[in-house]
Amino acid sequence: MGSTSSAEREAARPAAAGRRGAVVAALMLSMALAALDATIVSTAVPQIVGDLGGFSVFSWLFSGYLLAVTVTLPVYGKLSDTFGRKPVLIAGSVLFLLGSLLCALAWNMGALIAFRVVQGLGGGALQGTVQTLAADLYPLKDRPKIQSKLSTVWAVSAVAGPGLGGVLAAYADWRWIFLINLPIGALALWLIVRHLHEPDREAAAHARVDWAGALAVFACGGVLLTALVQGGVAWPWLSAPSLALFGAGLALVAVVVLVERRAAEPIIPGWVWRRRTIAAVNLALGALGLLMVAPSVFLPTYAQSVLGLAPVAAGFVLSVWTLSWPVSAALSQHVYRRIGFRNTAMLGIGTASLILFAFPFLPYPGQAWQPALLMLLLGAALGLFQLPLIVGVQSTVGWAERGTTTASVLFCRQTGQTIGAALFGAVANGVLAARLGGAGDLDSVTRALDSGSAPEATRRAIADAVHAVYLGAACAAALAFLVLLFLAPRRFPVLKD
């Protein structure tokens, strides 16, 4: 009997490994869908506007998707802890694919924006649940492998997305940008349905869903993020629409607190902020989202306007950080096993702060390799910062709390990016107005540069504006360093696998 059982176990191991490999492939495909969709639409905007019209509201193609992803992350995190990862991932995949199909069938800009929101509702499930399943599938010592794979997928998608979108829009039709999701998503969905098997959990059968809390979180997040995304763009910051949205958002914050305090199973439990480790990681990764806006939004403008590079070359200056980030993340395990999660993350974000602070000291106008080198170093520093925090915080909670914890981390990072876009946009426009002696904004100035009518003083003003943004990003990195230093425990309370 003993030898037979041993043989059965040995025979089962390759099958289990094969199933896990299939699930990992599905997770990588799902992550690619979510990552590509954030960038692939950008280069096809002229074709979309030319076909559907609606130039004045096309920015909502991105804002609507971002809002839907961000505000649903906490909801999906709690649902995955309650009912399991598989049903949430399946539902999110179906919703994302339905949104993709509807986007391809859109008949005007309003319909396309609405269907992008549907896509975002599914994208929130993809982002949060994929990261949670990555921690479920592997023990602590092996988690850096799967996380580095997901980081690589995200990096490749970020680089390939704009190019792929441009090719499809130019040589096929912009609707293929959304139709291409269908076969990829269908394959990922089939692999999940067939190969992902979770143990039955009795608690899920008796769990109550806090639908009131989910609705309150969705409404609150949607209102506040809309105010941040559209403030200073669609209307002035101190205008009636902006003040009304912020006022409504603050009122809804109070509603969320009241609803969640009374809920038996709140969508955003209080322990997410009462536990030092989770609270510190949330704040630190919120600062990461904020500082990432500086290179990802403003560096391409700097490369084209100040360095005089073509759009493709400017994109390469930015994309080099996606080369070093996954490599650094994969190697970070050798560091945090020696000095711990917190100290490794502090080493990464401290280095990132110095790199960001060095950017304003680049010579004017300078050479393309100089900002590219800084971006390569920045990617390495941030890989050393982000992955140890995600792996570390996921390892401090059990299965029943991992989805909520992961979703809170991703929610804070997404919110940081939204705040950073609004804050740094205001900083850049303020510097431009001061340097040019009047009202002005980055968009109008860069359009003037593209037309060849802007003088040298304008280029210097853009350089000063981007330098100010990078100094702000360096302050955000320093803030993350201080949060980890004073709030995070020296050793994360890791649970045994």
C-alpha positions as CSV (number, residue, x, y, z in Angstrom):
1,M,0.0,0.0,0.0
2,G,2.8,2.4,0.9
3,S,4.6,1.9,-2.4
4,T,1.4,2.2,-4.3
5,S,0.5,5.5,-2.6
6,S,4.0,6.8,-3.3
7,A,3.7,5.9,-7.0
8,E,0.3,7.6,-7.2
9,R,1.8,10.7,-5.7
10,E,4.7,10.7,-8.1
11,A,2.3,10.2,-11.0
12,A,0.1,13.1,-9.8
13,R,3.0,15.6,-9.5
14,P,3.5,16.2,-13.3
15,A,-0.3,16.6,-13.8
16,A,-0.4,19.1,-11.0
17,A,2.6,20.9,-12.4
18,G,1.0,20.9,-15.8
19,R,-2.3,22.3,-14.5
20,R,-0.4,25.1,-12.6
21,G,1.5,25.9,-15.8
22,A,-1.7,26.2,-17.7
23,V,-3.2,28.5,-15.0
24,V,0.0,30.6,-15.1
25,A,-0.3,30.9,-18.8
26,A,-3.9,32.0,-18.4
27,L,-2.9,34.6,-15.8
28,M,-0.2,36.0,-18.1
29,L,-2.7,36.3,-21.0
30,S,-5.3,38.0,-18.7
31,M,-2.6,40.4,-17.5
32,A,-1.6,41.1,-21.1
33,L,-5.2,42.0,-21.9
34,A,-5.5,44.5,-19.0
35,A,-2.1,46.0,-19.7
36,L,-2.5,46.3,-23.4
37,D,-5.9,47.9,-23.1
38,A,-4.4,50.8,-21.0
39,T,-2.1,51.8,-23.9
40,I,-3.3,50.3,-27.2
41,V,-6.1,52.8,-27.8
42,S,-3.8,55.9,-27.5
43,T,-2.3,55.8,-31.0
44,A,-5.6,55.1,-32.7
45,V,-7.4,58.2,-31.3
46,P,-7.2,60.2,-34.7
47,Q,-8.8,57.3,-36.6
48,I,-11.5,56.8,-33.9
49,V,-12.3,60.5,-33.8
50,G,-12.3,60.7,-37.6
51,D,-14.8,57.9,-37.8
52,L,-17.1,58.6,-34.8
53,G,-16.5,62.3,-34.0
54,G,-16.6,63.5,-30.4
55,F,-13.1,65.1,-30.2
56,S,-14.1,67.2,-27.2
57,V,-14.8,64.1,-25.1
58,F,-12.4,61.5,-26.4
59,S,-10.2,61.7,-23.2
60,W,-13.0,59.8,-21.5
61,L,-11.9,56.8,-23.6
62,F,-9.1,56.6,-21.1
63,S,-10.6,58.2,-18.0
64,G,-13.7,56.1,-18.1
65,Y,-11.7,52.9,-18.3
66,L,-9.4,54.0,-15.5
67,L,-12.2,55.0,-13.2
68,A,-14.0,51.7,-13.7
69,V,-10.9,49.7,-13.0
70,T,-9.9,51.7,-9.9
71,V,-13.2,51.9,-8.1
72,T,-14.0,48.2,-8.6
73,L,-10.7,46.8,-7.3
74,P,-11.8,46.8,-3.6
75,V,-15.2,45.2,-4.5
76,Y,-13.6,42.4,-6.5
77,G,-11.0,41.8,-3.8
78,K,-13.6,41.2,-1.2
79,L,-15.7,39.0,-3.5
80,S,-12.7,36.8,-4.3
81,D,-12.1,36.3,-0.6
82,T,-15.8,35.4,-0.1
83,F,-16.5,33.2,-3.1
84,G,-13.1,32.2,-4.4
85,R,-10.8,33.6,-7.1
86,K,-12.1,31.4,-10.0
87,P,-15.7,32.7,-10.2
88,V,-14.6,36.3,-9.9
89,L,-11.9,35.9,-12.6
90,I,-14.4,34.2,-14.9
91,A,-17.0,36.9,-14.4
92,G,-14.4,39.6,-14.9
93,S,-13.1,38.0,-18.1
94,V,-16.6,37.6,-19.5
95,L,-17.4,41.2,-18.7
96,F,-14.1,42.4,-20.2
97,L,-14.7,40.4,-23.4
98,L,-18.3,41.6,-23.7
99,G,-17.1,45.2,-23.3
100,S,-14.4,44.6,-26.0
101,L,-17.0,43.3,-28.4
102,L,-19.4,46.2,-27.7
103,C,-16.5,48.7,-28.2
104,A,-15.9,47.2,-31.7
105,L,-19.6,47.6,-32.5
106,A,-19.8,51.2,-31.2
107,W,-21.7,53.6,-33.4
108,N,-20.7,56.9,-31.8
109,M,-18.3,58.3,-29.3
110,G,-20.8,58.2,-26.4
111,A,-21.5,54.5,-27.0
112,L,-17.7,53.8,-27.2
113,I,-17.1,55.6,-23.9
114,A,-19.9,53.7,-22.2
115,F,-18.6,50.3,-23.5
116,R,-15.0,51.3,-22.4
117,V,-16.5,51.6,-18.9
118,V,-17.9,48.1,-19.2
119,Q,-14.4,46.9,-20.2
120,G,-13.0,48.6,-17.1
121,L,-15.5,46.9,-14.9
122,G,-14.0,43.6,-16.1
123,G,-10.5,44.9,-16.1
124,G,-10.7,45.6,-12.3
125,A,-11.4,41.9,-11.8
126,L,-8.5,40.9,-14.1
127,Q,-5.9,43.1,-12.4
128,G,-6.7,42.3,-8.8
129,T,-7.6,38.6,-9.1
130,V,-4.5,37.8,-11.2
131,Q,-2.2,39.2,-8.6
132,T,-4.0,37.4,-5.8
133,L,-3.9,34.0,-7.6
134,A,-0.2,34.5,-8.3
135,A,0.3,34.4,-4.5
136,D,-2.2,31.5,-4.0
137,L,-0.4,29.3,-6.5
138,Y,3.2,29.6,-5.2
139,P,4.8,29.4,-1.8
140,L,6.7,32.5,-0.5
141,K,10.1,31.3,-1.9
142,D,8.7,30.9,-5.4
143,R,6.5,34.0,-5.6
144,P,9.1,36.3,-7.1
145,K,9.2,34.0,-10.2
146,I,5.5,34.4,-11.0
147,Q,5.5,38.1,-10.0
148,S,8.5,38.8,-12.3
149,K,6.7,37.0,-15.1
150,L,3.7,39.2,-14.6
151,S,5.9,42.3,-14.4
152,T,7.5,41.3,-17.7
153,V,4.1,40.9,-19.4
154,W,3.1,44.3,-18.2
155,A,6.3,45.9,-19.4
156,V,6.2,44.3,-22.8
157,S,2.5,45.3,-23.2
158,A,3.3,48.9,-22.2
159,V,5.9,49.1,-24.9
160,A,4.0,47.1,-27.6
161,G,0.6,48.6,-27.0
162,P,0.9,51.9,-28.7
163,G,2.8,50.4,-31.7
164,L,0.2,47.6,-32.1
165,G,-2.6,50.1,-31.9
166,G,-1.1,52.3,-34.5
167,V,-0.5,49.3,-36.9
168,L,-4.1,48.0,-36.5
169,A,-5.6,51.5,-37.0
170,A,-3.4,52.3,-40.0
171,Y,-3.5,48.9,-41.9
172,A,-6.8,47.3,-40.7
173,D,-9.4,49.2,-38.8
174,W,-9.5,50.7,-35.3
175,R,-12.2,48.3,-34.3
176,W,-9.6,45.5,-34.5
177,I,-8.0,47.1,-31.4
178,F,-10.9,45.7,-29.4
179,L,-11.6,42.6,-31.5
180,I,-8.1,41.3,-31.0
181,N,-9.0,40.8,-27.3
182,L,-11.6,38.2,-28.1
183,P,-9.4,35.2,-29.1
184,I,-6.7,36.0,-26.4
185,G,-9.3,36.4,-23.7
186,A,-11.3,33.3,-24.8
187,L,-8.1,31.2,-24.6
188,A,-7.3,32.5,-21.1
189,L,-10.9,31.9,-20.0
190,W,-10.8,28.3,-21.3
191,L,-7.6,27.6,-19.5
192,I,-9.0,29.0,-16.2
193,V,-12.3,27.0,-16.5
194,R,-10.5,23.8,-17.3
195,H,-7.4,23.9,-15.2
196,L,-8.0,26.1,-12.1
197,H,-9.5,24.1,-9.2
198,E,-9.9,25.7,-5.8
199,P,-10.8,23.8,-2.6
200,D,-14.4,24.0,-1.5
201,R,-14.7,26.5,1.4
202,E,-17.8,26.2,3.6
203,A,-17.6,29.8,4.8
204,A,-18.4,31.1,1.3
205,A,-21.8,29.4,1.3
206,H,-23.0,31.4,4.3
207,A,-21.2,34.7,3.6
208,R,-23.1,37.9,3.1
209,V,-22.1,40.4,0.4
210,D,-22.0,44.0,1.4
211,W,-23.8,45.3,-1.7
212,A,-24.6,48.6,0.0
213,G,-20.9,49.1,0.8
214,A,-19.9,48.1,-2.8
215,L,-22.3,50.7,-4.2
216,A,-21.1,53.4,-1.8
217,V,-17.4,52.7,-2.6
218,F,-18.2,52.7,-6.3
219,A,-20.1,56.0,-6.1
220,C,-17.5,57.7,-3.9
221,G,-14.5,56.6,-5.9
222,G,-16.2,57.5,-9.2
223,V,-17.1,61.0,-8.1
224,L,-13.7,61.8,-6.5
225,L,-11.7,60.3,-9.3
226,T,-13.8,62.2,-11.9
227,A,-13.1,65.4,-10.1
228,L,-9.3,64.7,-10.1
229,V,-9.3,63.5,-13.8
230,Q,-11.3,66.3,-15.2
231,G,-10.3,69.2,-12.9
232,G,-8.1,71.7,-14.7
233,V,-9.0,69.9,-18.0
234,A,-12.7,70.0,-18.7
235,W,-13.2,72.9,-16.2
236,P,-11.1,75.1,-13.9
237,W,-10.2,73.7,-10.5
238,L,-12.2,76.4,-8.6
239,S,-15.2,76.3,-10.9
240,A,-18.7,75.2,-9.8
241,P,-18.5,71.7,-11.3
242,S,-15.1,71.0,-9.6
243,L,-16.2,72.2,-6.2
244,A,-19.5,70.4,-6.5
245,L,-17.8,67.1,-7.3
246,F,-15.3,67.4,-4.5
247,G,-18.1,68.3,-2.1
248,A,-20.2,65.3,-3.2
249,G,-17.2,63.1,-3.0
250,L,-16.4,64.1,0.6
251,A,-20.1,63.5,1.6
252,L,-19.9,60.1,0.0
253,V,-16.7,59.4,2.0
254,A,-18.8,59.9,5.2
255,V,-21.5,57.6,3.7
256,V,-18.9,54.9,3.0
257,V,-17.6,55.1,6.6
258,L,-21.1,54.8,8.1
259,V,-22.1,51.9,5.8
260,E,-18.9,49.9,6.3
261,R,-18.9,50.3,10.1
262,R,-22.4,48.7,10.2
263,A,-21.7,45.9,7.6
264,A,-21.0,42.4,8.8
265,E,-18.6,41.8,6.0
266,P,-17.5,45.2,4.8
267,I,-16.0,45.7,1.3
268,I,-13.2,47.8,2.8
269,P,-12.6,46.3,6.3
270,G,-11.0,48.4,9.0
271,W,-8.1,46.0,9.5
272,V,-6.7,47.1,6.1
273,W,-5.7,50.3,7.8
274,R,-5.3,49.2,11.4
275,R,-2.5,46.7,10.5
276,R,0.8,48.5,10.3
277,T,2.3,46.4,7.5
278,I,-0.7,46.7,5.1
279,A,-1.3,50.4,5.9
280,A,2.4,51.2,5.2
281,V,2.5,49.3,2.0
282,N,-0.7,50.9,0.8
283,L,0.7,54.4,1.4
284,A,4.1,53.6,-0.1
285,L,2.6,52.2,-3.3
286,G,0.2,55.1,-3.4
287,A,3.3,57.3,-3.5
288,L,4.7,55.0,-6.2
289,G,1.6,55.6,-8.4
290,L,2.1,59.3,-7.9
291,L,5.7,59.4,-8.9
292,M,5.3,57.2,-11.9
293,V,3.3,60.0,-13.6
294,A,6.4,62.1,-14.0
295,P,8.2,59.8,-16.5
296,S,5.2,58.1,-18.1
297,V,3.3,61.3,-18.9
298,F,5.9,64.1,-19.1
299,L,9.1,62.5,-20.3
300,P,7.8,61.9,-23.9
301,T,6.9,65.6,-24.2
302,Y,10.4,66.5,-22.8
303,A,12.1,64.2,-25.3
304,Q,10.3,65.6,-28.3
305,S,10.1,69.3,-27.3
306,V,13.5,69.8,-25.6
307,L,15.7,67.0,-27.1
308,G,14.1,67.3,-30.6
309,L,13.5,63.6,-30.9
310,A,10.9,61.9,-33.2
311,P,7.9,60.2,-31.5
312,V,9.4,56.7,-31.9
313,A,12.8,57.8,-30.4
314,A,11.0,59.6,-27.6
315,G,9.0,56.5,-26.8
316,F,12.3,54.5,-26.6
317,V,13.7,56.9,-24.0
318,L,10.7,56.1,-21.8
319,S,10.5,52.4,-22.6
320,V,14.0,51.6,-21.3
321,W,12.7,51.5,-17.7
322,T,10.5,48.5,-18.7
323,L,13.7,46.6,-19.5
324,S,15.3,47.0,-16.1
325,W,12.2,46.9,-13.9
326,P,11.3,43.2,-14.4
327,V,15.0,42.1,-14.2
328,S,15.4,44.0,-10.9
329,A,12.2,42.6,-9.6
330,A,13.2,39.0,-10.4
331,L,16.6,39.5,-8.6
332,S,15.1,41.3,-5.6
333,Q,14.5,38.0,-3.8
334,H,18.2,37.6,-3.3
335,V,18.2,41.0,-1.5
336,Y,15.1,40.7,0.7
337,R,16.0,37.2,1.8
338,R,19.2,38.8,3.3
339,I,17.9,42.2,4.6
340,G,14.1,41.8,4.7
341,F,11.2,43.2,2.7
342,R,11.2,46.6,4.3
343,N,14.9,47.3,4.0
344,T,15.0,46.1,0.4
345,A,12.0,48.4,-0.5
346,M,13.7,51.3,1.3
347,L,16.9,50.7,-0.7
348,G,14.9,50.8,-3.9
349,I,12.8,53.8,-3.2
350,G,15.7,55.7,-1.7
351,T,17.7,55.2,-4.9
352,A,14.7,56.2,-7.0
353,S,14.5,59.4,-5.1
354,L,18.1,60.3,-5.8
355,I,17.6,59.4,-9.5
356,L,14.5,61.6,-9.9
357,F,16.2,64.4,-8.0
358,A,19.1,64.2,-10.5
359,F,16.9,64.7,-13.6
360,P,16.7,68.5,-13.2
361,F,20.5,68.7,-13.3
362,L,20.8,67.2,-16.8
363,P,22.4,69.7,-19.2
364,Y,20.2,71.7,-21.5
365,P,19.3,70.5,-24.1
366,G,21.4,67.5,-23.5
367,Q,21.7,64.1,-25.3
368,A,19.0,61.4,-25.5
369,W,21.2,58.8,-23.7
370,Q,21.2,60.9,-20.6
371,P,17.5,60.7,-19.7
372,A,17.5,57.2,-21.1
373,L,20.2,56.2,-18.6
374,L,18.3,57.7,-15.7
375,M,15.2,55.8,-16.8
376,L,17.1,52.5,-17.0
377,L,18.4,53.1,-13.4
378,L,14.9,54.2,-12.2
379,G,13.3,51.0,-13.5
380,A,15.9,49.0,-11.6
381,A,15.3,50.9,-8.4
382,L,11.5,50.6,-8.6
383,G,11.7,46.9,-9.4
384,L,13.6,46.6,-6.1
385,F,10.9,48.6,-4.4
386,Q,7.6,47.3,-5.6
387,L,7.9,43.6,-5.8
388,P,9.2,43.0,-2.3
389,L,6.3,45.0,-0.9
390,I,3.7,43.1,-2.9
391,V,5.2,39.7,-2.1
392,G,5.7,40.7,1.5
393,V,2.3,42.1,2.2
394,Q,0.6,39.1,0.5
395,S,2.6,36.8,2.8
396,T,1.3,38.4,6.0
397,V,-2.3,37.3,5.4
398,G,-4.1,34.0,4.9
399,W,-6.2,33.0,1.9
400,A,-9.4,34.5,3.2
401,E,-7.8,38.0,3.4
402,R,-5.4,38.0,0.5
403,G,-7.8,39.2,-2.1
404,T,-8.9,42.2,-0.1
405,T,-5.2,43.0,0.8
406,T,-4.0,42.8,-2.8
407,A,-6.9,44.9,-4.0
408,S,-6.3,47.6,-1.4
409,V,-2.6,47.8,-2.5
410,L,-3.5,48.1,-6.2
411,F,-6.3,50.5,-5.4
412,C,-3.9,52.8,-3.6
413,R,-1.4,52.7,-6.5
414,Q,-4.1,53.5,-9.1
415,T,-5.4,56.3,-7.0
416,G,-1.9,57.7,-6.6
417,Q,-1.5,57.7,-10.4
418,T,-4.8,59.7,-10.7
419,I,-3.8,62.2,-8.1
420,G,-0.3,62.5,-9.6
421,A,-1.7,63.3,-13.1
422,A,-3.9,66.1,-11.7
423,L,-1.2,67.4,-9.3
424,F,1.7,67.4,-11.7
425,G,-0.4,68.7,-14.5
426,A,-1.1,71.7,-12.4
427,V,2.6,72.1,-11.4
428,A,3.7,71.9,-15.1
429,N,1.1,74.4,-16.3
430,G,1.9,76.8,-13.4
431,V,5.6,76.8,-14.2
432,L,4.9,77.4,-17.9
433,A,2.7,80.3,-17.1
434,A,5.3,81.8,-14.8
435,R,8.2,81.4,-17.3
436,L,6.2,82.6,-20.3
437,G,4.7,85.6,-18.5
438,G,1.0,84.7,-18.9
439,A,-1.5,81.9,-19.0
440,G,-0.5,78.8,-20.8
441,D,-0.6,75.1,-20.6
442,L,1.6,72.2,-21.6
443,D,-0.8,71.0,-24.4
444,S,-1.0,74.3,-26.2
445,V,2.7,75.0,-25.9
446,T,3.7,71.5,-27.3
447,R,1.3,72.0,-30.2
448,A,3.1,75.2,-31.0
449,L,6.4,73.4,-30.8
450,D,5.1,70.8,-33.2
451,S,4.1,73.4,-35.7
452,G,7.7,74.9,-35.5
453,S,6.5,78.3,-34.4
454,A,7.8,78.2,-30.8
455,P,10.9,80.1,-29.8
456,E,13.8,78.8,-27.8
457,A,12.4,80.4,-24.6
458,T,9.4,78.1,-24.9
459,R,11.6,75.0,-25.0
460,R,13.4,76.2,-21.9
461,A,10.1,76.8,-20.2
462,I,9.0,73.2,-21.0
463,A,12.3,71.9,-19.6
464,D,11.8,73.9,-16.4
465,A,8.2,72.6,-16.1
466,V,9.3,69.0,-16.5
467,H,12.2,69.5,-14.1
468,A,9.6,70.8,-11.5
469,V,7.5,67.7,-12.0
470,Y,10.5,65.4,-11.5
471,L,11.4,67.3,-8.2
472,G,7.8,66.6,-7.1
473,A,8.2,62.9,-8.0
474,A,11.5,62.8,-6.0
475,C,9.5,64.2,-3.0
476,A,6.9,61.5,-3.5
477,A,9.7,58.9,-3.4
478,A,11.1,60.4,-0.3
479,L,7.7,60.3,1.3
480,A,7.4,56.6,0.5
481,F,10.8,56.1,2.1
482,L,9.7,57.9,5.3
483,V,6.5,55.9,5.4
484,L,8.4,52.6,5.4
485,L,11.0,53.9,7.8
486,F,8.5,55.1,10.5
487,L,5.3,53.1,9.9
488,A,6.3,49.7,8.5
489,P,7.6,47.1,10.9
490,R,11.3,46.2,10.5
491,R,10.3,42.6,9.8
492,F,7.0,41.7,8.1
493,P,4.9,39.3,10.2
494,V,5.0,36.6,7.5
495,L,2.7,33.6,7.9
496,K,3.9,30.0,7.3
497,D,2.8,28.6,3.9
